[in-house]
Amino acid sequence: MSTIGFRILGPLDVLVDGHAVQPHGLKSKIVLSCLLIAKGRHASIPHLTDAVWGELPPATAIKQIRNTVSDLRRMLTPYGVSITAQSNGYCLVMDNSSFDLETFQDHLATARQLLEAEQSEAAIAEFRSALNLWRGPVLAGIDSDKLRPSIAELNEMRLSAAEEYFGLQLSLNRHQVVAAEVAAWAEEYPLRERLVAQYVSALHRSGARAQALDAYERSRRQLDEGLGISPGPVLARAYQEILDEDARSLVPAARNHPVLTSAPGNLPGPVAHFTGRSAELKTLAAAQRSARGSPLLVIDGMAGVGKTALATSLAHELSDQYPDGQLWVAVNGHDSGSPLADLTASLRHLLAVLTGGKASLPQTLEDLVLLWQRHTADRRLLTVLDDVGAAEQLLALRPAGRTCLTIATSRRRLRLVSQPPAYSLSLGCLEPEDSKRLLSRLIGGDRSADSAAALDTIRKNCGDLPLAICAAAARLRSRPTWTPEYLAERLSNPALRLHELQTDQGDLASYFGASQLRLRPEQQRMLRLLAQAPVRRVNAEFGAELSGLPLLTTDLILEELVDEHLVLQPQPGAYELHPLMQSYCSLKQL
């Protein structure tokens, strides 16, 4: 029998024995694309109809979809691929065929396992094999509003894999290799700060300091002009690395400290347009003052709620009290499947900053932890650990000194057992007035002066989530002809909302998706059921009716989702989804 393969990592291709056999017409290509992205799951006829025609399907839409599926069956059945009918929809079964997306995911999973096992060279080979499968953006040439969230999520997966690969190469000091390979990526995605930061670091460490500064300045300017924001902590850290080296070159090394020189610092600059949060800042500062021993302040909350901005603002407010250095590391604990790899990379970064890059770093995680504790035991350091994914990461990265402050952010409620005890603050969305104030600042006074009602509608459709507010403002800034009223109208359409709330730096769908990477199947199913529920707020009894699970099991699942900040708990025993999370879960289940 002939072999058949499907490729979506670029233009849609169907290959039989290596030769292209394309579906006839755009309609067939969109339906096949939906079935392929579903990857063996059910794709409903309404979903297929929306993907082909959008909000204005013809009266014969259902019949046309069925005819299209029949055409695809005739094309694929001879090669052992079937399309089965399932409850008002279809499922593509392709057990004996190849699929480039699955191959990519297999290589990526293997790379991460090898990385966790500290087999760096083998991991690099797997990353390369994964990235070499891509021929361009997912389903290039197919334009469908319904497919856009899934396409964006898969493209985000590619970019994250590339960043992991370049990060691994940088950790092995292969700066010139990275500088050559990442240049095209940084050119194609100039607002992708982590990629640009890797390019800047690779150039700088290769000795091309002027080129590194030029690359940083181009990105900073584009972020300011295109989105009205300053570089985030990752890109700011790469820039600070250059400045730190310049400063060290002017200061002779202290003889009594062959490794540690002047007070290190890679804290990002103050957050542009930081709005509200005065009560939270006061609470955290009070917790720092009252702590016995080294304070540990943990800020948790859902993706996009502003944890990093709050942590940065607090760090600047307290930095004068910690003269031996202010350190920052993006742990990225929710962006990969390997907490140990995240921990190793974070320790290497912190030690490199703390020692000015002059210390010889050990290979094993255990030795890195011991070296970090030894270097921080007698210092007054402020350390910000951004996006911690697990308690063991936080406790290993916490400085050992009794006069150190640690500020951590996490998308999960971490159950910590530490001495002295940690102070945790769960961060909620902005107050409505602060949301409107932030939105007005970001879009400018000229466009907001006479649009109070529209701004309020935008705010409500963003659910007072700071990241969504910033994304909405960026969308408006990128469309000079749009009015706030027009954007408010588009955001009022649930089918368009998440699409409008995305930027070149990432979109809400990818942030929400990353928050759900570690969920069990029953937790994912509960989220989908809550998104479908006829009421917004439910209790455990209602959840048990929806899911068909025992009451105790349902209660435990709901409480676990609260801990993950994927479900809100406005009062004990009550559960609801943030409006944007509901939109995301509703789109993902189709």
N, C-alpha and C positions, 0 to 999 in steps of 0.2 A: 504494500500500500504506500502511496505517496505520503511524504511528510508535509505537514502544514505548520506555519508559524504566523504569529500576530505580532506586530510592532506598533506601539503608540508613543514611544519615547522619541518624538519627532513627528513627521507626517504619518498618517495611518497607512500601514502596509499589511497586506495579506500575501504571504509567500508560500507557494507550493513547489517543493523540491528546489527552493532557492529562486524561483521565478515569480514575479509579481502577478497576482490575480486580484484586481481591484473590484470592489462592489460598484454597481452602476448607480450613479447619481448621488447628490449630496445627502438626500434623505436616507438612503441605505447606509452611507458612511456614518451619519450621526447615530442611527439606531445601533449599528454594530459597535460604535465607540461607547455608547451607553452600556451595552451588554459587557464589553470588555472591561470597562472601569468597574462595573459591579463585581467582576471576578467570581462568577459562580453564584452570586446572590441574586435575589429576585429584583427585577426592574419592572415597575408597574407601567401599564399602558398610559395613565395620565402623565407619568414622568417622561415617557418616550414622546408623547404628544407635545408636552411643554418644551422638550429639548429640540424638537424639529421646528415647531411653529411659534413658540413663545406664548404670549397671552391671547393671541387671536388665531386659534386653530380653525380650519375649515369645518363645515358640517360633516364632512366625510373623513375626518381625521382618524377615528378609530379604525375604520375600514382600510384606510391607506396604511396605517401602521401594521395591521394584520397582513396585508398584501406584501408589504416590505419584508416582514419576517418570513413569509413564505418564500420570497425570492432569495433571501439569505440562506434559508434552509436548503434550497436546491443547489446553491453554490457550495455550501460547507459540508453537507451530509456525506458526499462521496469520500471525504477525507476523515471521516470519523468524528466530526464535530457536530453536536446537536443543539437545537434550541428548543427547550421544553416549555410548555405552557404551565404557569403556576398562578393561581388566584388572581385573575385579571392582570396578568403580566407574563414575563418570560425570563428564562434563565439560560445562559450560555454554558454548555458543558463541553470542555475541551481537554479531557484527560490525557490524550495522546498527542497533544500539540505543544509547541513552544510558545512562550509569551515573554517578550523582553522585559516587561514590568516585573514579573515574578523572578526572572533571572537576575535583574538588578537588585531586587530585595534580598534574594538569597546571597549574592555576593556581599551586600552591605551587612547583613546579619553575620556572615562569616568573618568579615573584616573586624567587626566590633568584638566578636568572641576572641579572635586572635589578639586584638589589642588588649583585652582584659587579661589574657594569658601572657602578656608582655612579649608577644612574638611580632615585633614591629615590622620586620621586612615582609613577612607573609601577609600582614594586615595591609601594608601599602600595595602589594600586588592585587589583593582583593578589591581595595578601593578603586584602583585603576581599572580593573575589569568591569566594575560596576559603572563607573563614569564613562567608559568607552562605549557603552551601549547607547548612549544618548546621541541623537542626530539633530537635535534642536529642541525647542519647547514642545511639551506634550500636545499631540494631535494638532500640530501646526497646520494652519489653513482651514480648520474647522471652527466656525464662529457660532457658539450657542450659549445663551445666557445660563441655561440650566446646567451646562457642563463646566462653566467657569470656576465654581468653587472647587470641584474635584481636580480640574486641571491646575489651578493655583496650588492646591495642596501637594500634588505630585511634583510640580516644578520646585516647590519649596523643599521637598525631600531631596531633590538633586542638589540644590544649593547647599543644604545642610551637609550632605555627604562630601561635597567638594571642600567645604570649610573644615570638616573633620580631617580629610586627607591632607590639606595644606597645613593644618595645625600640627598633625603628626610629623610631617616633614620638617616643620620649623623646630619642633621639640628635639629632633635629631640633628639640629644645626645645619640643615641642608638649605641654607638661605638662598644661595644662587639658583638652585634648582627651582625653589618656590618662586623666586622673583621672575624667572622666565615663564613658568607655567601659569601663575596666577594673573599675569598682566592682562591677558585677554578677558578673563573673568571680571576683573576690576573695571575694565573698559566697558564691558557689556552691562554691568550692574553697578553703576557709580554711586548709587544710594544704598547699596548693600554694605553696611558699615563693617561687618566682621571680615568680609572679603577684602575690602579696601585696607583695613587695618593689617591684615596679613601681608598685603602687598607692600604697605609702608614699612612694616617690620622687616620683611625680607630684603627690601632695597637698603634699608638702614644698616642691617647686620652684614650685608654684602659690601659695605663701604660706599654705597651710592647715596650719601646723605642728602645732597641737593635734590636728587630725584625723589627721594622719600618725602622731603618737605613739600615738593611741588605736588605730589600725588595727594598728600593730606590736604593741602590748601584747595585743590580742585574739588575734592569731596566736600570740604567744609563750606565752600561757596555754593555748591549745588544744593546742599542740605538747607542752607539759609534761604537761597532764592527760590527753590522749588517747594520746600515744605515749611519754611519759617522756623526751623529748629536748629539747635546746636548739635555738634557731634556727641554721640552717646559715650558711655564709659569705655567700650571696647576700642573705638577709634581714638578717643581722647588718651587712652593709655598708651597706644602706639606712638602718638605724638609726644607724650610726656617722656617716653623712653629716650627719644632723641634729645629732648631738652635736658634730661638728667645726665646723659653722657656729656653734653656740652658743659654742664655745671661741674661735673667731676673732673673734666680736663683742666679746669681753672683752679682746683683745690688740691694741694698735695696730700697724699694719703697719710693718715695719722699713724705714727709708728706703733703706738700701743693698741691699735686696732687694724691689723693687716687685712681683715675682710670687711668689716663694717666701717664705712666712712661717715659722711655727713648724713643727717636725718633723711631717710628716703621718703618719697611720696609720689604716688601715681593716682591720687584722688581726682576724679573728673571735676571739671569746673562747675560752678553753680548752675542749677537747672533753669533754662530759659522758660519764662512764662509759668513758673511754679505758682500755683493758686490754691488758696485755702489751706486746710490741714493744720491750722494753728493749735487746735485742741490736742491733736495727736502729737505734735512737736513738743508741747508742754508736758504731756503725759510721759513721753519717752525720756525727755530731759530729767524729769523728776525721778523716774525709775533709775536712771544712771546715777543721779546724786545720792539716792538712798541705798544703792547696792553695797553690800559688804563684799570686799574682794573685787575681782575683775568683773565688771558688768557684761552681761550677755543679753542683748536686745534683739528680739526676733519679730519681724514684721511679715505676717502672712496674709494672703488674700488671693482672689481669683486673678487670672491673667488679664493684664491691662488696667488694673485698678490703681496703679501709681506707686507701687511699693519701692521701686528703684528711685524714683524722684524724691520720695519722702526720706529714704535712707541717705541719699546724697545730701539733701538739705540739712538733715540732722548732723551728718558727719562734718559739714562745714561749720555748723553752729558750735560743735564741741571740739574742733580740731586743735585749738590753742591749748587745751588741757593735756595733749598727748604730744610732747615736743620731740619724741624719738622717732616719729614717723607716722604717716597716714597711708595705709595700704588699701588697695582695691583689687578684687579678683572677681571675674564673672565665672561662677562655677558651672553654669549651664546644666544644672542638675536635671532639667526636664527635657533637654534637647537631644539626649542620646540614651541608648539602652544600657550604658555601662557606668554605674556610679563610681566604681573603682578607677576607671580611666579618667573620669572627671576629677576625682580626688587627686590622682597622681599629677595631672596637668596643672591643677590649681596650686598644689604644693610647690611644684617646680617654678611656677610663675612668682609666687610670693617670695620664695627664697632668692630668686634672681633679682627681684626688686630690692629686697631687704639688704642683700650683700653687694649690690651694684654690679651683679653679673660676674663677680670675681671668685665665687665659691665653686668648688668642684662638687657637683651634685651626685648623690648615689643613685643607683638604678632601682632598688626595691622600694616599695611603698613604705614598709616598716622603717627603713633607714631614713627616708625622706621625712616621716613624721618625727622621728627622734631628732633629726637635725633642726627642723622647724622649732621644736620645743626648746632645744638648747639655745638657739639664737634669739628666742623671744622671752626667755625666762626672767631676765633682769632689765626689761625695757618698758617704757611707757608708750605703747603703740595703740593706734586706732586702726582697726581692720574692718573693712566692709566686705562681706561675703554675699554676693548677689546671685539670686536664683539657686539656692541650695535645694537639692532634691531629697535628701535623706538625713536623718539625725546623725548617722556615723560620719557623714561628710562635714557637718557643722562642728562636731566635737573634735574631729581630727585637725581641722583648720583653725580652730580657736587658739590664739596665742597662749603660751603657758604662764606669762607673767601675771602677778597679782595686781598690777597697776595698768592693765591693758583693757581697752574697750573693744568689744566685738558687736557689730551691727550686722544682722543677717536678714535676707529676704527669702521667702519661699512661697510657692503656690499651694503648699500643703500645710496643714496644722501638724507641726512636729511635736511628738510626745517625748520631751527631753527629760532625762534624769541627769542633772549636772549640779556641781557645787562651785560657786554659789548658784542657786536656782536661776533659771532664765526668766526674763520678763517677756511675755508674748503679747502682741497687739494684732488683732485681726482687723485689717483695713477694709472698710466698706467703700461704696461709690461716693462721689462728691455730693455735697449738698446742692440742691437745684440752683441756688443763687451763685454758688461757686462755679458750677458748670457753665452757666450763662456768661459769667465774668471771664472764664477761661476761653470760651468760644469767641467772645467779642474781642479779646486781646489777640487771638490767633488770626482772625480774619480781617482785623483792622476796623477802625472807627467808621470809615466812609461807607462800608458795606453793611454795618450792623446798626447804624443810628436809627434807621426807620424800619427795622425788621424785627422788632421785639417778639411778635407772635411767631414768626418763622423760626427765630433762634430757639424759642421755647419748644417748638415742634421738633427741631433737630435734636435738642437736648434730650427730650423724652424718647425719641427713637434710638438715641445712643445709650439710653438707660443710665445716664450720668456716669458712664464709664470713661475715665480720662483718656485712655488710648483711643476709644471710639470718637470722642470729642476732637482729639488731635487729628485723627484720620479724616473726619468730616471737614474740618477746617482746611486740611491739606487738599482735599478734593475740590473745595470751593476756590482755593488759591490757584489750583492748576487749571481752572476753567474761568477765565476773566469775564466771559459773557454770561455766566450763571449768576443768578441772584440767590440770596438765602431762601427765598420762597420756592424757587425751582428745586433746590437741593432738598428742602423740607418735603416737597411733594414726592421726590424720588425715594427718599428714605422711608416714606410712609408705605411704600410698596414692599411687603415682606420678601418677595422674590428678588428684589434689587438691593435690599439693605446691606447685606454682608459684602456684596460686590462693590458697592460704593465706599464702604469703610475699609479700604485697603490702600497701602502705599507700596512703593518700591522697596521699603525696608521690611515688609512683611504685612500680613493682613490678619484680621481677627480670627478667620477660619483656621489659619495655620497655628496661631497661639492656642486656640481652643483645642485643636487637634493634638498639639504637643502635650497639653495638660491631661489628655485621655490615653496617652500611650501605654500606661501601666495598668489600666483598668482591666478587670476580669470581664468575661463575656456577660455575666449576669448584671454587672454594674453598668456596662454599656447599654444593655437591653432596658434597664430601668430608666436611664436617661431618655432613650427613645420613647418609652411609654409616657413619661412625664411630659415630653414635648407634644404628644398626641392628646393628652388628657383634656376633657372638656372644660375644666376649671384650672386656674393658674396655681392655686394653693391647695395642697392635699395633706392628709395625715397618713400614718402608717396603714390604717385599716383600708383607706381608699387605694393606697399603693398595692396592698395585697390583692384587692379585687382586680386591679389593672393587670397585675403580673401573674396571678394564679399561684403565687408562692405563699408559704406559711407566714403568719403575721410576724413572728420573731425574726425570720429570715429577712423579710422586707424591711423591718425596723433597722436591722444591722446594716443592710445595704445602703439605706438612705443616710444613716449616720456616717458611714464610710464616705459617701459622696459629699457630705457636708465637710468632712475633714479634708477632702481634696479641693474644696472651694468650687465644686462643680454644681452643687445644689445649695441654695440659700436657706437659712433657718431663721425667719423673722421672729419666731417665738418657739419655745419648747414644744416639740411634737408637730410643728407645722413646717412644710417643705415646699419650695417653689424654685423655678428656674429664672435666672436673669433673662430678660427679654431677648438679648442677643444670643445667649446660650440656647434658648428655645428655638430661635431661628436657625442656628447652626445644626442642632440635633434634628430638626424637622427636615432640613435639606439633606443631611447625611443619610437618613433612613430611606430615601426614595431611590 
